[in-house]
Amino acid sequence: MSRINEETKVLIFSDDSEILNSVESALKDEEDFSILDRKISDEEVQSTIAKMQPNIVLFDFKFSKEKTYEIIDNIATQFPAIAVVVIMPESEVNLSDKVILSGARAFILFPFTNKNLLVTLRRVVELLKRNFPDLTSPEFNIPLPVKPKNTFTVFSPKGGTGSTTVAINLAIALKQLIKGPVLLIDGKPLFGDVALMLNIRTGNSITDLISHAGMLDSQLISQVVVDHASGIKVLPSPVGVSEGQGIRPDDLYKVIVELQSTYPVILIDGGNFLHENTVTYMDASDRIIVIITPDLASVRDVRQFMDVCQSLSYPPEKIVLVLNKTDHKADIRQEEIEKILKFKITCKITSDENFVLSSVNEGIPVMVKNPRHPVSKGIQNLALEIKKMITETNSIYSTAESKINSEVLNKTSRLG
């Protein structure tokens, strides 16, 4: 595949002349994109991609409707460094989650404007650069280390696992361990519960920053972010349905990047519904903290999510598996879960439904209500593990940066 810092090569699979003409019209005058070809045989998809080596595959949802999800999955599995963007008719928008779960990086509804297509494709290019960095110092040809973002998304593919409770209390536990501010973001575009569970009453939300995406500064961010009594900073979810539905992934990514330049540690409550904005949060995170409960449904859903992570080209070390609500007699044992998932559990948190429920109803996090409670102890253990990861990645980056500075100094001194 060509270097993603250079011209982005686009391969189109569609037999719809209107779609083909719309794509060509949008890209023809763009110097950073080139169209490799357009193919109409679904039997040639894999061989064509292998031969042409595009950066992005634009795949018409109607191109091979019976095999659409299978084809997308095969592309994502066999060519993880190539992004699939699906062109969907508006009438099929309800199937967009299946498209993302199959391994597509994004989707765009047809008919689309030239601007919308270009924004989507450029966002996908940004994602490729983050997952497959090809960064070098142009003057000295020295590889540059990727600075850790210290951003963590807490997610569970199954509802009712306690992911929001873990995210809130993990942020508080990290604040107690780490010097400097910790930001907690409610990443749910609809029906977010972070502000409710923290007893925060505010009209501020992430949409106040979205409207200024690309133009944020620390002063504006501080006016929107809410202080909690525990010491953490909180960015609540939108208060209205229409606001939540209007958040675009490309704007969201810009806001996250600007927040990462302001806050040394960020926790995101990613909820349990996988969509484009959730993937944007995950792409922008160093680790995904996956919450699983010791029951068959949760294990099954997490196993499917692991497959999605593989199709999104996430390395295994990006996943942190946390076993929540343990110690019931009917629980599936930790060893069995690890055997099924072929993945080690980093930490487990005990169950006390009455204690956690009273905490939620009172708006007092368990870490504040009773730091010595077994539930709080489990979250504190998780916070210690996350702190170790932050310390290790920061140390590796600092060492690599010092080495590069020394190499640059040596080269410049030899140049005279």
The 8 nearest C-alpha neighbors of each residue, nearest first, counted from 0:
[[1, 52, 53, 2, 54, 80, 81, 3],
 [2, 0, 3, 54, 52, 53, 5, 7],
 [1, 3, 4, 5, 0, 133, 6, 7],
 [2, 4, 5, 1, 7, 128, 6, 54],
 [5, 3, 2, 6, 133, 128, 7, 134],
 [4, 6, 3, 2, 7, 31, 1, 32],
 [7, 5, 31, 32, 8, 4, 3, 33],
 [8, 6, 32, 54, 31, 33, 5, 3],
 [7, 9, 53, 33, 54, 32, 34, 35],
 [10, 8, 34, 55, 53, 56, 35, 33],
 [9, 11, 56, 35, 36, 53, 34, 57],
 [12, 10, 57, 37, 56, 58, 13, 36],
 [11, 13, 58, 38, 37, 59, 57, 39],
 [14, 12, 59, 62, 15, 39, 11, 38],
 [13, 15, 39, 16, 62, 12, 38, 19],
 [16, 14, 18, 17, 13, 19, 62, 59],
 [17, 15, 19, 18, 20, 14, 13, 21],
 [16, 18, 20, 15, 19, 21, 22, 14],
 [19, 17, 21, 15, 16, 20, 22, 13],
 [20, 18, 16, 22, 21, 17, 23, 15],
 [19, 21, 23, 17, 18, 22, 24, 16],
 [22, 20, 18, 24, 19, 23, 17, 25],
 [23, 21, 25, 19, 24, 20, 18, 26],
 [22, 24, 20, 26, 25, 21, 27, 19],
 [23, 25, 21, 22, 27, 26, 20, 113],
 [24, 26, 113, 22, 23, 27, 21, 117],
 [27, 25, 29, 23, 28, 24, 22, 32],
 [26, 28, 23, 24, 29, 25, 33, 32],
 [29, 27, 26, 30, 25, 24, 32, 31],
 [30, 28, 26, 31, 32, 27, 33, 25],
 [29, 31, 32, 28, 33, 6, 27, 26],
 [30, 32, 6, 29, 7, 33, 5, 8],
 [33, 31, 7, 30, 6, 29, 8, 26],
 [32, 34, 8, 9, 35, 7, 31, 6],
 [35, 33, 9, 36, 8, 10, 32, 23],
 [36, 34, 10, 9, 33, 8, 37, 51],
 [37, 35, 10, 34, 11, 38, 9, 51],
 [36, 38, 11, 12, 10, 39, 13, 35],
 [37, 39, 12, 40, 13, 36, 11, 14],
 [38, 40, 14, 13, 12, 41, 37, 62],
 [39, 41, 42, 43, 38, 44, 12, 14],
 [42, 40, 43, 44, 39, 63, 62, 12],
 [41, 43, 40, 44, 45, 46, 39, 47],
 [44, 42, 41, 46, 40, 47, 45, 38],
 [43, 45, 47, 41, 46, 42, 48, 40],
 [46, 44, 48, 47, 43, 49, 74, 42],
 [45, 47, 49, 43, 48, 44, 50, 42],
 [46, 48, 50, 44, 49, 45, 43, 51],
 [47, 49, 51, 45, 50, 52, 46, 44],
 [50, 48, 46, 47, 52, 51, 45, 78],
 [49, 51, 47, 48, 52, 46, 45, 53],
 [50, 52, 48, 53, 49, 47, 35, 10],
 [53, 51, 0, 48, 49, 50, 54, 1],
 [54, 52, 8, 55, 9, 51, 10, 0],
 [53, 55, 81, 8, 7, 9, 82, 0],
 [54, 56, 82, 9, 53, 81, 83, 10],
 [55, 57, 83, 10, 9, 11, 58, 84],
 [58, 56, 11, 84, 85, 10, 83, 12],
 [59, 57, 85, 12, 56, 86, 11, 84],
 [58, 60, 86, 62, 13, 61, 85, 12],
 [61, 59, 87, 62, 86, 85, 58, 64],
 [62, 60, 64, 59, 63, 87, 67, 13],
 [63, 61, 59, 13, 60, 64, 14, 12],
 [64, 62, 67, 66, 61, 65, 41, 60],
 [63, 65, 67, 61, 66, 62, 60, 68],
 [64, 66, 63, 67, 68, 69, 61, 62],
 [67, 65, 69, 64, 63, 68, 70, 71],
 [68, 66, 64, 70, 63, 69, 65, 71],
 [67, 69, 71, 70, 101, 66, 72, 98],
 [68, 70, 72, 66, 67, 71, 73, 101],
 [69, 71, 73, 67, 72, 68, 66, 74],
 [72, 70, 68, 74, 73, 69, 101, 75],
 [71, 73, 101, 69, 75, 70, 102, 74],
 [74, 72, 70, 76, 71, 75, 77, 69],
 [73, 75, 71, 77, 78, 76, 72, 70],
 [76, 74, 310, 79, 72, 78, 102, 73],
 [75, 77, 73, 310, 74, 78, 79, 72],
 [76, 78, 74, 75, 73, 79, 72, 45],
 [77, 79, 75, 74, 81, 80, 76, 73],
 [80, 78, 75, 81, 312, 76, 77, 310],
 [79, 81, 78, 82, 131, 127, 312, 54],
 [82, 80, 54, 79, 78, 55, 83, 53],
 [83, 81, 55, 104, 56, 54, 80, 84],
 [82, 84, 56, 103, 104, 55, 57, 85],
 [85, 83, 105, 57, 106, 104, 103, 58],
 [84, 86, 106, 58, 59, 57, 60, 87],
 [85, 87, 59, 107, 60, 106, 108, 58],
 [88, 86, 108, 60, 109, 107, 85, 89],
 [87, 89, 109, 90, 108, 91, 92, 86],
 [88, 90, 92, 91, 108, 109, 87, 110],
 [89, 91, 88, 92, 93, 87, 108, 94],
 [92, 90, 93, 89, 88, 94, 87, 95],
 [93, 91, 94, 95, 89, 90, 87, 88],
 [92, 94, 91, 95, 96, 90, 97, 89],
 [95, 93, 92, 97, 96, 91, 98, 87],
 [94, 96, 98, 92, 97, 93, 99, 106],
 [95, 97, 99, 98, 94, 274, 100, 273],
 [98, 96, 100, 95, 94, 99, 101, 68],
 [97, 99, 95, 101, 96, 100, 103, 68],
 [100, 98, 103, 96, 102, 101, 97, 95],
 [101, 99, 97, 102, 98, 307, 96, 103],
 [102, 100, 72, 98, 99, 68, 71, 97],
 [101, 103, 310, 100, 99, 72, 75, 71],
 [104, 102, 99, 83, 105, 84, 98, 101],
 [103, 105, 83, 82, 84, 102, 99, 123],
 [106, 104, 84, 103, 85, 275, 99, 107],
 [105, 107, 85, 84, 86, 108, 87, 95],
 [108, 106, 86, 87, 85, 109, 105, 116],
 [107, 109, 87, 88, 89, 86, 110, 111],
 [110, 108, 111, 88, 87, 89, 86, 107],
 [109, 111, 108, 112, 88, 89, 18, 21],
 [112, 110, 109, 108, 115, 113, 116, 107],
 [111, 113, 115, 114, 116, 110, 25, 21],
 [112, 114, 25, 116, 115, 117, 111, 24],
 [113, 115, 117, 112, 116, 118, 25, 111],
 [116, 114, 118, 112, 117, 113, 119, 111],
 [117, 115, 119, 113, 114, 118, 120, 112],
 [116, 118, 120, 114, 119, 115, 121, 113],
 [117, 119, 115, 121, 116, 120, 114, 122],
 [120, 118, 116, 122, 117, 121, 115, 123],
 [121, 119, 123, 117, 122, 118, 116, 124],
 [122, 120, 124, 118, 123, 119, 117, 125],
 [121, 123, 125, 119, 124, 120, 249, 118],
 [124, 122, 126, 120, 125, 121, 127, 119],
 [123, 125, 121, 127, 122, 126, 120, 128],
 [126, 124, 122, 128, 123, 127, 121, 129],
 [127, 125, 123, 129, 124, 128, 130, 122],
 [128, 126, 124, 130, 129, 125, 131, 123],
 [127, 129, 132, 125, 131, 126, 130, 124],
 [128, 130, 126, 127, 132, 131, 125, 282],
 [129, 131, 127, 128, 132, 126, 312, 282],
 [132, 130, 128, 127, 129, 133, 80, 3],
 [133, 131, 128, 129, 134, 130, 127, 145],
 [134, 132, 131, 135, 2, 128, 4, 3],
 [133, 135, 132, 143, 142, 136, 4, 144],
 [136, 134, 142, 143, 141, 140, 137, 133],
 [135, 137, 140, 141, 138, 139, 142, 143],
 [138, 136, 140, 139, 135, 141, 134, 142],
 [137, 139, 136, 140, 141, 135, 407, 411],
 [138, 140, 141, 136, 137, 407, 410, 135],
 [139, 141, 136, 137, 135, 138, 142, 143],
 [140, 142, 136, 139, 135, 143, 403, 137],
 [143, 141, 135, 134, 136, 144, 140, 403],
 [142, 144, 135, 134, 141, 136, 145, 403],
 [145, 143, 146, 399, 396, 142, 400, 134],
 [144, 146, 147, 143, 396, 132, 134, 148],
 [145, 147, 144, 396, 148, 393, 392, 397],
 [148, 146, 149, 145, 392, 393, 285, 396],
 [147, 149, 150, 285, 146, 259, 284, 263],
 [150, 148, 264, 147, 285, 389, 265, 263],
 [149, 151, 265, 284, 148, 285, 264, 266],
 [152, 150, 266, 286, 284, 287, 285, 267],
 [151, 153, 267, 287, 269, 288, 266, 268],
 [154, 152, 288, 268, 269, 267, 287, 166],
 [155, 153, 269, 289, 270, 271, 288, 290],
 [154, 156, 271, 290, 157, 289, 162, 270],
 [157, 155, 271, 300, 301, 272, 304, 154],
 [158, 156, 155, 271, 297, 300, 159, 160],
 [159, 157, 160, 271, 156, 155, 161, 270],
 [158, 160, 161, 157, 162, 271, 155, 292],
 [159, 161, 158, 162, 292, 291, 157, 290],
 [162, 160, 164, 163, 159, 165, 323, 290],
 [161, 163, 165, 164, 160, 290, 166, 154],
 [164, 162, 166, 165, 161, 268, 167, 270],
 [165, 163, 161, 167, 162, 166, 168, 364],
 [164, 166, 162, 168, 163, 167, 169, 161],
 [167, 165, 163, 169, 164, 168, 268, 153],
 [168, 166, 164, 170, 169, 165, 163, 171],
 [167, 169, 171, 170, 165, 166, 366, 172],
 [168, 170, 172, 166, 171, 167, 165, 378],
 [171, 169, 173, 168, 167, 172, 174, 166],
 [170, 172, 168, 174, 169, 173, 231, 175],
 [173, 171, 169, 175, 174, 170, 379, 382],
 [174, 172, 176, 170, 175, 171, 382, 177],
 [173, 175, 171, 177, 172, 176, 181, 170],
 [174, 176, 172, 173, 177, 171, 178, 230],
 [177, 175, 173, 174, 172, 178, 386, 383],
 [178, 176, 174, 173, 175, 179, 386, 180],
 [177, 179, 176, 180, 174, 175, 181, 173],
 [178, 180, 177, 181, 263, 174, 262, 264],
 [179, 181, 262, 182, 231, 263, 174, 178],
 [180, 182, 264, 231, 265, 174, 232, 262],
 [183, 181, 232, 265, 233, 231, 266, 264],
 [182, 184, 266, 233, 267, 265, 232, 234],
 [185, 183, 267, 234, 186, 233, 268, 266],
 [184, 186, 268, 236, 235, 187, 193, 267],
 [185, 187, 269, 268, 184, 267, 188, 236],
 [186, 188, 191, 189, 185, 270, 269, 236],
 [187, 189, 243, 236, 186, 237, 244, 191],
 [190, 188, 187, 243, 191, 240, 237, 236],
 [191, 189, 192, 187, 188, 236, 238, 240],
 [190, 192, 187, 236, 189, 193, 185, 188],
 [191, 193, 195, 194, 196, 190, 163, 185],
 [192, 194, 196, 195, 185, 191, 197, 235],
 [195, 193, 199, 197, 196, 192, 235, 198],
 [196, 194, 198, 192, 197, 193, 199, 362],
 [197, 195, 362, 193, 359, 198, 194, 192],
 [196, 198, 362, 194, 199, 195, 363, 193],
 [199, 197, 362, 195, 196, 194, 200, 363],
 [200, 198, 194, 197, 195, 201, 227, 196],
 [201, 199, 198, 194, 202, 195, 203, 197],
 [202, 200, 203, 199, 225, 204, 194, 235],
 [201, 203, 204, 238, 200, 237, 235, 223],
 [204, 202, 201, 223, 207, 235, 205, 224],
 [205, 203, 235, 237, 236, 206, 207, 234],
 [204, 206, 207, 208, 236, 234, 235, 209],
 [205, 207, 209, 208, 204, 237, 210, 242],
 [208, 206, 205, 209, 204, 210, 203, 223],
 [207, 209, 206, 211, 205, 210, 212, 254],
 [210, 208, 206, 212, 211, 207, 250, 205],
 [209, 211, 208, 212, 207, 206, 250, 205],
 [212, 210, 208, 209, 214, 215, 213, 207],
 [213, 211, 209, 214, 254, 250, 210, 253],
 [212, 214, 253, 215, 211, 254, 250, 257],
 [215, 213, 211, 212, 216, 257, 254, 253],
 [216, 214, 213, 211, 212, 219, 257, 217],
 [215, 217, 218, 219, 220, 214, 257, 261],
 [216, 218, 220, 219, 221, 261, 215, 258],
 [217, 219, 221, 220, 216, 222, 215, 223],
 [218, 220, 222, 221, 216, 217, 215, 223],
 [219, 221, 217, 223, 222, 218, 224, 216],
 [222, 220, 218, 224, 223, 219, 217, 225],
 [223, 221, 219, 220, 224, 218, 225, 217],
 [222, 224, 220, 221, 203, 225, 219, 207],
 [225, 223, 234, 221, 233, 222, 220, 232],
 [224, 226, 233, 232, 234, 223, 227, 203],
 [227, 225, 232, 233, 231, 228, 224, 230],
 [228, 226, 229, 230, 231, 232, 225, 233],
 [227, 229, 230, 226, 231, 197, 232, 367],
 [230, 228, 227, 231, 171, 367, 174, 226],
 [231, 229, 228, 227, 232, 226, 174, 171],
 [232, 230, 181, 227, 229, 182, 171, 226],
 [231, 233, 182, 226, 225, 183, 181, 227],
 [234, 232, 183, 225, 224, 182, 184, 235],
 [233, 235, 184, 224, 204, 205, 183, 185],
 [236, 234, 204, 185, 194, 233, 184, 205],
 [235, 237, 185, 204, 191, 205, 188, 187],
 [238, 236, 204, 243, 239, 242, 206, 188],
 [237, 239, 236, 240, 202, 204, 242, 243],
 [240, 238, 242, 241, 237, 243, 189, 244],
 [239, 241, 243, 242, 189, 244, 238, 237],
 [240, 242, 244, 243, 239, 245, 237, 238],
 [243, 241, 245, 239, 240, 244, 237, 206],
 [244, 242, 188, 240, 245, 237, 241, 189],
 [243, 245, 241, 242, 246, 240, 188, 189],
 [244, 246, 242, 243, 247, 241, 240, 206],
 [247, 245, 244, 243, 248, 251, 242, 250],
 [246, 248, 250, 249, 251, 245, 276, 244],
 [249, 247, 251, 276, 250, 252, 279, 275],
 [248, 250, 252, 251, 247, 122, 253, 118],
 [251, 249, 253, 252, 247, 248, 212, 209],
 [250, 252, 248, 254, 249, 253, 247, 255],
 [251, 253, 255, 249, 254, 250, 248, 256],
 [254, 252, 250, 256, 251, 255, 212, 213],
 [253, 255, 257, 251, 252, 256, 212, 258],
 [256, 254, 258, 252, 257, 253, 259, 251],
 [257, 255, 259, 253, 258, 254, 252, 260],
 [256, 258, 254, 260, 259, 255, 253, 261],
 [257, 259, 255, 261, 260, 256, 262, 254],
 [260, 258, 256, 261, 262, 257, 255, 148],
 [259, 261, 257, 258, 262, 256, 263, 148],
 [262, 260, 258, 259, 217, 257, 263, 220],
 [261, 263, 259, 264, 260, 258, 180, 182],
 [262, 264, 149, 259, 261, 180, 265, 181],
 [265, 263, 181, 149, 262, 150, 182, 266],
 [264, 266, 150, 182, 181, 183, 151, 149],
 [265, 267, 183, 151, 150, 152, 182, 184],
 [268, 266, 152, 184, 269, 183, 186, 153],
 [267, 269, 185, 153, 186, 270, 166, 163],
 [268, 270, 154, 186, 153, 267, 152, 187],
 [271, 269, 154, 268, 187, 272, 155, 162],
 [270, 272, 156, 155, 157, 158, 154, 273],
 [273, 271, 270, 274, 156, 277, 269, 155],
 [272, 274, 277, 271, 96, 278, 275, 156],
 [273, 275, 277, 276, 96, 278, 272, 99],
 [276, 274, 278, 277, 279, 248, 105, 273],
 [275, 277, 279, 248, 278, 274, 280, 251],
 [276, 278, 280, 274, 279, 275, 273, 269],
 [277, 279, 281, 275, 276, 280, 282, 274],
 [278, 280, 276, 282, 277, 281, 275, 283],
 [281, 279, 277, 283, 278, 282, 284, 276],
 [280, 282, 278, 284, 283, 279, 152, 277],
 [283, 281, 279, 284, 280, 278, 126, 129],
 [282, 284, 280, 281, 279, 285, 150, 255],
 [285, 283, 150, 281, 151, 286, 282, 280],
 [284, 286, 150, 151, 149, 148, 317, 283],
 [287, 285, 317, 151, 284, 318, 288, 152],
 [286, 288, 152, 318, 151, 289, 153, 319],
 [289, 287, 153, 319, 152, 320, 318, 154],
 [288, 290, 320, 154, 155, 287, 319, 153],
 [291, 289, 321, 155, 162, 322, 154, 320],
 [290, 292, 322, 297, 323, 321, 289, 160],
 [291, 293, 323, 322, 294, 297, 160, 324],
 [292, 294, 331, 330, 325, 291, 295, 322],
 [295, 293, 297, 296, 292, 331, 330, 298],
 [294, 296, 298, 297, 299, 293, 331, 292],
 [297, 295, 299, 298, 294, 300, 157, 301],
 [296, 298, 300, 299, 295, 294, 292, 291],
 [299, 297, 295, 301, 296, 300, 302, 294],
 [298, 300, 296, 302, 297, 301, 295, 303],
 [301, 299, 297, 303, 302, 298, 156, 304],
 [300, 302, 304, 298, 303, 299, 297, 305],
 [301, 303, 305, 299, 304, 300, 340, 298],
 [304, 302, 300, 306, 301, 305, 299, 307],
 [303, 305, 301, 307, 306, 302, 300, 308],
 [306, 304, 308, 302, 307, 303, 301, 309],
 [305, 307, 309, 303, 304, 308, 310, 302],
 [306, 308, 304, 310, 305, 309, 100, 311],
 [309, 307, 311, 305, 313, 306, 310, 304],
 [308, 310, 312, 306, 311, 307, 313, 305],
 [309, 311, 75, 307, 102, 312, 308, 76],
 [312, 310, 308, 309, 313, 307, 102, 79],
 [313, 311, 309, 310, 79, 314, 308, 80],
 [312, 314, 308, 311, 309, 317, 315, 310],
 [313, 315, 316, 317, 312, 309, 318, 308],
 [316, 314, 317, 318, 313, 309, 308, 342],
 [315, 317, 318, 314, 319, 286, 313, 287],
 [316, 318, 286, 315, 314, 287, 313, 285],
 [319, 317, 287, 316, 315, 286, 288, 320],
 [320, 318, 288, 289, 287, 345, 321, 317],
 [321, 319, 344, 289, 345, 288, 318, 290],
 [322, 320, 290, 346, 347, 344, 345, 289],
 [321, 323, 347, 291, 292, 290, 348, 346],
 [322, 324, 348, 292, 325, 347, 291, 321],
 [325, 323, 350, 349, 292, 348, 326, 322],
 [324, 326, 349, 350, 323, 327, 348, 293],
 [327, 325, 349, 350, 328, 330, 324, 329],
 [328, 326, 330, 329, 325, 350, 324, 293],
 [327, 329, 330, 326, 331, 325, 332, 293],
 [328, 330, 327, 331, 294, 326, 293, 332],
 [331, 329, 293, 327, 328, 332, 294, 326],
 [330, 332, 293, 294, 333, 329, 335, 336],
 [333, 331, 335, 334, 330, 336, 293, 337],
 [332, 334, 336, 335, 337, 331, 293, 344],
 [335, 333, 337, 332, 336, 338, 331, 339],
 [334, 336, 338, 332, 333, 337, 339, 331],
 [335, 337, 333, 339, 338, 334, 340, 332],
 [338, 336, 342, 334, 340, 341, 335, 339],
 [337, 339, 341, 335, 336, 340, 334, 342],
 [340, 338, 336, 337, 341, 335, 342, 298],
 [339, 341, 342, 337, 338, 302, 336, 298],
 [342, 340, 338, 337, 339, 343, 336, 302],
 [341, 343, 337, 340, 344, 338, 320, 339],
 [344, 342, 337, 345, 341, 320, 340, 338],
 [343, 345, 320, 346, 321, 342, 322, 337],
 [346, 344, 320, 321, 343, 319, 347, 381],
 [345, 347, 321, 344, 381, 322, 348, 380],
 [348, 346, 322, 321, 323, 377, 349, 345],
 [349, 347, 377, 323, 374, 324, 322, 325],
 [348, 350, 325, 324, 374, 326, 323, 373],
 [349, 351, 324, 325, 352, 326, 348, 374],
 [352, 350, 354, 353, 355, 349, 374, 324],
 [351, 353, 355, 354, 356, 350, 324, 357],
 [354, 352, 356, 355, 351, 357, 358, 350],
 [355, 353, 357, 351, 352, 356, 358, 365],
 [354, 356, 358, 352, 357, 353, 351, 359],
 [357, 355, 359, 353, 358, 354, 352, 360],
 [358, 356, 360, 354, 359, 355, 361, 353],
 [357, 359, 355, 363, 361, 356, 360, 364],
 [358, 360, 356, 362, 196, 357, 361, 355],
 [359, 361, 357, 358, 362, 356, 196, 363],
 [362, 360, 358, 363, 359, 357, 198, 196],
 [361, 363, 198, 196, 197, 359, 360, 358],
 [362, 364, 358, 361, 368, 197, 367, 365],
 [365, 363, 367, 366, 358, 368, 168, 362],
 [364, 366, 368, 367, 369, 358, 375, 363],
 [367, 365, 370, 364, 375, 368, 369, 168],
 [368, 366, 365, 364, 369, 370, 363, 229],
 [367, 369, 365, 366, 363, 364, 370, 358],
 [368, 370, 371, 372, 367, 365, 366, 375],
 [371, 369, 366, 375, 372, 367, 368, 365],
 [372, 370, 369, 375, 376, 373, 366, 374],
 [371, 373, 375, 374, 369, 370, 376, 365],
 [374, 372, 376, 375, 377, 371, 349, 348],
 [375, 373, 377, 376, 372, 349, 348, 378],
 [374, 376, 378, 372, 370, 366, 373, 377],
 [377, 375, 373, 379, 374, 378, 372, 380],
 [378, 376, 348, 380, 374, 379, 375, 373],
 [377, 379, 381, 375, 380, 376, 169, 382],
 [380, 378, 382, 376, 381, 377, 172, 375],
 [381, 379, 383, 377, 378, 382, 376, 384],
 [380, 382, 378, 384, 379, 383, 346, 385],
 [381, 383, 379, 385, 380, 384, 173, 172],
 [382, 384, 386, 380, 381, 385, 387, 379],
 [385, 383, 381, 387, 382, 386, 388, 380],
 [386, 384, 382, 388, 387, 383, 389, 381],
 [385, 387, 383, 389, 388, 384, 382, 390],
 [388, 386, 390, 384, 385, 389, 391, 383],
 [389, 387, 385, 391, 386, 390, 392, 384],
 [388, 390, 386, 392, 387, 391, 393, 149],
 [391, 389, 387, 393, 388, 392, 394, 386],
 [390, 392, 394, 388, 393, 389, 387, 395],
 [393, 391, 395, 389, 394, 390, 388, 396],
 [392, 394, 396, 390, 391, 395, 389, 397],
 [393, 395, 391, 397, 392, 396, 390, 398],
 [396, 394, 392, 398, 393, 397, 399, 391],
 [395, 397, 399, 393, 394, 398, 400, 392],
 [398, 396, 400, 394, 399, 395, 401, 393],
 [399, 397, 401, 395, 396, 400, 394, 402],
 [400, 398, 402, 396, 401, 397, 395, 403],
 [399, 401, 397, 403, 402, 398, 396, 404],
 [402, 400, 404, 398, 403, 399, 397, 405],
 [401, 403, 399, 405, 400, 404, 398, 406],
 [404, 402, 406, 400, 405, 401, 407, 399],
 [403, 405, 401, 407, 402, 406, 408, 400],
 [406, 404, 408, 402, 403, 407, 409, 401],
 [407, 405, 403, 409, 408, 404, 410, 402],
 [406, 408, 410, 404, 409, 405, 411, 403],
 [409, 407, 405, 411, 406, 410, 412, 404],
 [410, 408, 406, 412, 407, 411, 405, 413],
 [411, 409, 407, 413, 412, 408, 406, 414],
 [410, 412, 414, 408, 413, 409, 407, 415],
 [413, 411, 409, 415, 414, 410, 408, 407],
 [412, 414, 410, 415, 411, 409, 408, 407],
 [415, 413, 411, 412, 410, 409, 408, 407],
 [414, 413, 412, 411, 410, 409, 408, 407]]
